[in-house]
C-alpha cells in the first residue's frame, strides 16, 4: 500500500501546460494483455506500469489482505533471481538511475518503474517477471507476512489519523459490500491462510487477461512492440478472466454516529463521510467541484469561515475518492483550542445548506473552473503521470480516451448541477458522522 503522491514530481519531464492531447497506441496481445504505448521523445526517460484488476474488494471474507500481500510478494525476488531480495532490487534499480514502487487499493494493484530510456528492456523484464515467475513458496509467505505486519503497525496502528486516511472507517458505511474490508487486512486472516490459498490467489488474478501494461516516454514504437511481444507474448493465462461480483450496498438512510479512538493523536477530528456514485458518474465530477467550493484554498468557504473568521478550526478539508462501484466524499476538521466537535459539525452543515439552497456566484464558479482545468493539466504533465492515468482510465473507467476527454465532462458542469448534487448526496441522514478522538 505504498503511496507516491509526490514522489515523481522530482523526476518527471515537464510538458507544455497548454498541450492537452496525449497520443497513444493501444492493442491486445493474443493472451489478452492490454497494451498502451505513449511515445514522447522530448526527454530520455521512460516509465512502465502494470495494473492488475484485483484489490481488496476481490477478497473473500476471512481472507482479507491478500491483494496487498501480493503487492509485497510480487515486488520481491522471482524464480530467475531467487537470491535477490526486494531491498537489493531497489538498490540495483537505483544504480541504473531509476526507481520502482507499487500500491494496492480496493479495485486494483499497480506496479510502476521509471528509468533513463536506455533501460526500457530492463523495465519490461522486471514487469514480466512478476507475472510469470513470482516465487510463491512458504519461505516467501513467511517473510512477507512479517513485512506486512510491520507495515500495518507502522502505517496504521501507530500513525496519527491513519484509520481515516487508509479508509479503515469504511467498514461502518459499506456494511454489505467488500469496500468495507480493510485493504491491508488483519493479522488473523494472514496467519490462518495456507500456502495453497496464496498460490490460488496468484493463479486467479495475476494473468495477462486481467492486466494492462502501459509504456510511456522516449521510445521507438516498433521496437517497443517487439519487446512487449518478447517478454509478455508467451505468458499463459491460468484461467479465464475473473468476473467481478456486483454487490449492491444498501444506502445510508439515517445518520451513523460513531466514535473512533486513536492513541496516536493529540487533537481530535470531526469527520463526515458520505457514500457517493462510482468514478465514471458525472455526479462524482460535480462532487469535485463541491470539494473546491468548500475547501479549495484559503478563499474557499469553509476555510474562510472556520479558520479565518470564526477561528474554530485549525484546518478543514473536503474531498472524494471515487472507485469502480462506489465513491466516498468526506469532510474533516480539526478544532482550535477548546472548540467542541459539535461546533465544527454545525459550521460545516451551515455551509452545505447554503450550497444546497443557493447557486454559487459566477465569479466563484469561474475560479473553480480554472482550478479544475489546471489540476487536470498538471496531472498529465510527466511520463509517470501519463502512464498512471492511461492505466487507470482503461482498467478502472473502461475508457482510455478520458486522458484527453475528461476535461469536457468538467466543462459541461453547471452551477445548477452543483446545487442538485449537494442536495442529492450531502444530507445528514446519508452519512457517517464520526468523532475521532484520542484513546486514553
Secondary structure by P-SEA (a helix, b strand, c coil): cccccccccccccccccccccccbbbbbcccbbbbbbbbbccccbbbbbbbbccccccccccccaaaaaaaaaaaccccccccccaaaaaaaaaaaccccccccccccccccccccccaaaaaaaaaaaaaccccccaaaaaaaaaaaaaaaacccccccccccccccccccccccccccccccccaaaaaaccaaaaaaaaacccccccbbbbbbccccaaaaaaaaaacccccccccccbbbbbcccccccccbbbbbbbccccbbbbbbbbbbbccccaaaaaaaaaaaacccccccccccccccccccccbbbbbbbbcccccccbbbbbbcccccaaaaaaaaaaaaaaaacccccaaaaaaaaaaaaaaaaaacccaaaaaaaaaaaacccccccccccaaaaaaaccaaaaaaaaaaccccccbbbbbccccc
